[in-house]
């Protein structure tokens, strides 16, 4: 039995699309106060895992528990505890950020005063004032990403699920986001699941990482633990990643074929 | 590049357009399992089905016109009150047919255009090393392909239907009219669609801007709706034609020959009957010739313009540049059902197709309600017309009810990650349908207040039908939602799932219509008894349909 304080527990998860197995018996958990980074190349199964957690994909096997609640059994209750930022900026294009956030706040039963205060804070931090009443379809990808981040943070969920959240953000917003996430997870034992293929970001932000390759977890732990397991001294996360995913040689060959230093 | 290569490129782009229209993967929905080739083939089939639905309606319109012409020829009597020359009657019917075809194809085009622009099918080609002319031609051919079956239906079914009743030569004589309808509606769809994207879809939020947006939408719907109004007012139009025929040719009749689409509709009637006394003096002939020449030339020019302009419309930024404005950051969240309703109305206010669906029952009610002024005040005819207006509003609101789920297709996958219960969504959509009906019916009441006996009884009739309308919405939404959940598809959009929306509408309209039938039967014993029986029946329907739609576990 999983304790209810564990933000996320993924047990033996499998996701299949037609003939292709995108996630293969994946098991990991996000502990209270932790930022967990899910690392992997394109097509490694990060987004499929995340979509299963937020209810967009139906897994063929396994169990997903958010604070002890089964995603398959209590989807609505689980969604109340989740804040989600998708990989692509999925938004109601015909709404403005204000209208979109009002809709999200309404669905999440937020008090108008609380919703306004939080929105004001985030809008000021991300410098969104000028775009706040523009139709979303006219906004840049980075600005859309900011709107999604505010939508995910508006109800201060105990579990944040972020799929490549820093994509398209400007350096200033990336910095704000990193600091915000570090503080957010530490506060009240919240959890953050964070997918990325940018190793530097994962190194700076994540307490632990899980390295996914073709749907299988190849390694898991903090950077120090991964180094210790692999007896890799002061290797960077990128080097550990390439070794665990057995892509190191492939990368060298590819670089050599392109005329670089293989 | 050759036309063969243009055909190939446009075919690839059309596959992408169909795929996005059906699976909406750009909105984050998962692509279906299996090879991409199969998914694209399925999407193409679905798109073809949607076009087949539009074509089916167009065939029905042509057959309806043929039936009216046939009945008139058989009976030798062309109007309930008085007579008009047979040729004038025929010209009137063909005018109505061409007007309806234009309105319908134009409307269908406005539904498709947002998908066309958001699919990104054209911008992808822009990055490839393809010359300007080929890109322009490819875009034009792609646009034509979106309309191919409906346009061909108009070009073939109209002459066939008219030719069947009035003879082959008359059938041939309506070809210029059919051609003009196709050319002008394709151009109008492109112009209005583009206009909406820039001025309506791209407008800011806020109370004042919302009012301006809806005003734009109403204004912009007037041309489409005026065609519909024209058909509703067809008897009055025919009476007017009869009146013109009785008098010597004058400026009024001459100007009529210049009007679209009467000029083009007169041609087959002339071929079938010869000059029929509608002011066809030398000046009349000149006006008629001028009218036909203008509209055929205009349609040809419009087609060329469409072919040349689609690429520009499809690739440059759709939204107008707006000066920066900073308003206070304040949120006013509502309860979930109201949040869904408000969100849908806001999306509709920037999406012409959906706005049209909301406004159609209301504008229809206005048009029919105004007809009460044709009959003497306080007569049973006035009341019958007002009741018919309410009944039509009920049917139109429920016929298009499922379309409101279409709005969910935008970022539907994001919506599914929110703690939004199925029943909240269904309630929100049902509220919209019920509100559309109530606004339309109340508008009729307002218009006809001075024309009918006992407005309170009429109001009771409106309220008695309300549960029937809500029941129809529940039934249709329940069916749609189950299917979407089962298949894992975005709920629907008009272009992608038109066939299923159409099929689901049939039991819905049936459900909304049954209380009216009960009123028709029981009402013969007295209006009050009829309204009471209708209300009881509608409430039973509501109980059954809401139980059907809302049962099961929320997800």
Interface residues (C-beta under 8 A of the other chain):
Chain A: X17 X18 X19 X51 X54 X55 X56 X57 X58 X75 X76 X77 X79 X80 X82 X84 X86 X88 X90 X91 X92 X93 X94 X95 X96 X98 X99 X101 X102 X103 X104 X105 X106 X107 X108 X109 X110 X112 X115 X116 X119 X120 X123 X124 X129 X130 X132 X133 X134 X135 X137 X138
Chain B: X26 X27 X28 X30 X33 X34 X118 X201 X202 X203 X204 X205 X206 X318 X319 X322 X324 X325 X326 X327 X329 X330 X331 X332 X333 X334 X335 X336 X338 X339 X340 X342 X343 X346 X347 X350 X351 X410 X411 X413 X414 X416 X417 X418 X419 X420 X421 X424 X488 X554 X555
